[in-house]
């Protein structure tokens, strides 16, 4: 092997010290493991050689630590869209985000084919009010290209002190040039639950995201709606809900499910296999429930929808959900950084994997957006971003059956592509007059109430 720099040699030695442990653990398997270990040694030597060549020959002096950090990031992004390496300051940002206390513009973002892309705007935030949509590609932030930005770097640039401006340049289907959207950063709403009465007897509770106080806020709203008289029906709106804390999704489901599985996780290691079950909390809610979902419903909101659907406790109405059914474990590193690693998949009570498929509503009602005319032509239909569209997304767990085993499923109608077009201002979900999904839910709840009063026994 060629002579290497001290830094490259130190890295190689450190990595090789760990490898004999791996070899000893699987020594009895002989040739397959030996061959695999030999390949790893060779690849590590190649990495060390490349680093040494960079240090000696690159046109400018390199920062070896920065190069190694970039290699680690590349290694993780080659696995799936949600695994990532977080530098110490990025790790701190994640902790802040978990608490739900930060100022910014209010969007959930991801990387699609290397392009920074909006998953969904958060209702009531500057991005929502300015008409940012799911599927918008953010090509610039304050005039700087996002091409080489990581997700965490983009998040840091989009966040900032309350009252300050940030401009994003987006590309959207139907547009012929970039569209600049300037927003004033604001505190992202900490209240995760809003509620109202649609009509006497028919309640509406919207879960924007699953934060630490979501279950308490939900129970308070439910109690308030039943203060004067029992509910005849309830709409739980989880549209454009990007997810949040798993324990809150389980607790929300537990309110309406008395026993059985709520959600389970399955990974490669035994400790990653977990089950979350319902408990009989003594409260019985017998009114019918309709849960609204759409293309922006992801992760924790899909867990709730799947649990209510499988237990036949609610009808799911709306559009096919995002399909983010993987579990990320945050592993703190010694240097203050964090490793966000995909370790398992979510499964509904009926053992359905959510990953890359999402939840198919019992009643498919396509998401409609107001028509926007450009001359005499209506702009193209918008294709919403989903997990299955992301590069390197992991497979659905139900596809990984043992050889010869077939999964038996009933044919389920798939929703059509969104029949609406790109709007300048999205309508608010609570506006029942212009919200086709909410309107259909209320009509259906009324029908169920009438049907329940019919004497159909013969």
DAHULIN-V220696 format. One line per field, one symbol per residue. psi: psi as a letter, one per 40 degrees, with the letter a starting at -180 (. if undefined). A space follows every 50 residues. Layout:
psi: ???
This chain:
psi: iihiiddddddddddddddddddddfdeebdddddddddddddddddddd ddddddeidihihdddddddddddddeedieehihhidddddddddddef giiaefihiihhfehhihdiihieiddddeehihehhhdihfehiedeii ddddddddiiiheiihhihihiheieiihhhhihiihhhdhehiiihdih ehihhhhdigadeddddddddddddeddiiieihhhhfifheabhddddd dddddehdiaidiiihadideehihhiiihedhhheiihhhhiadehibd ddddddddddefeihhhaihidfgfihhhhhiideeiihhhheiiihide fhhdhedahhidhhhihhiiihigbeihiiihhihideehheiiihdeef iihehhhhiihhhiiiiheaihidhiihdegddehddddddddddddddd ddeigeh.
